Amino acid sequence: SYVLTQPPSVSVAPGQTARITCGGNNIGIKRVHWYQQKPGQAPVLVVYDDSDRPSGIPERFSGSNSGNAATLTLSRVEAGDEADYYCQVWDSSSWVFGGGTKLTVL
Amino acid sequence: EVQLVESGGGLVQPGGSLRLSCSASGFTFSNYAMHWVRQAPGKGQKYVSGMRSNGGSTSYADSVKDRFTISRDNSKNTLYLQMSSLRAEDTAVYYCVKGSGYSNTWGPFDLWGQGTMVTVSS
């Protein structure tokens, strides 16, 4: 089965840029989606199809995908961005999630 | 209001069965694929099962295949998950999730319920 690998944690200072990676075999040919989950809440879709944003998601959230890694980029990070982030792809007629990355805002 | 409300969770013994329900409102339920996703305590999201809008096609994670059955009643705007032969490792919060259709007919997921806790323990 397809495996998505994320770093367990990423730390960033307020106002800086955070990058969260999602590794997978030739993931560049797949469409990658990203979710944000804050403590005690259900996940929220923040990026879909590698780099598109659902309505209501700030432009500070962006994504890219190439080769064996996709990246979620959060610009001008705020304290409210502290959360777990998950990547997701569709593979072999099923959804696959990455293990999640905890973003800490220092 | 657009929302998904799960019910049916609880404590069940290993080997037992449980049926989860998800009531949808605020959108045309019959137009969208619907799914179940679970999250064990302190762990990440894991896909469980999904069903296309007309009920004609289903998807299951290998870990639940042959034990769980997904179904839907479009006339009642309700999604179900029948779980049997439950194991301790099935303990998790189970989320009902709506497929957006943004990327393909299955998703990604643009609406999540608040989840219902299933605990498998003797």
Interface residues (C-beta under 8 A of the other chain):
Chain A: S1 R31 H33 Y35 Q37 A42 P43 V44 L45 Y48 D49 D52 P54 D84 Y86 Q88 W90 S93 S94 W95 V96 F97 G98 G99 G100
Chain B: H35 V37 G44 Q45 K46 Y47 G50 S59 Y60 A61 D62 Y95 S100 Y102 S103 N104 W106 G107 P108 F109 D110 W112 G113 Q114 G115
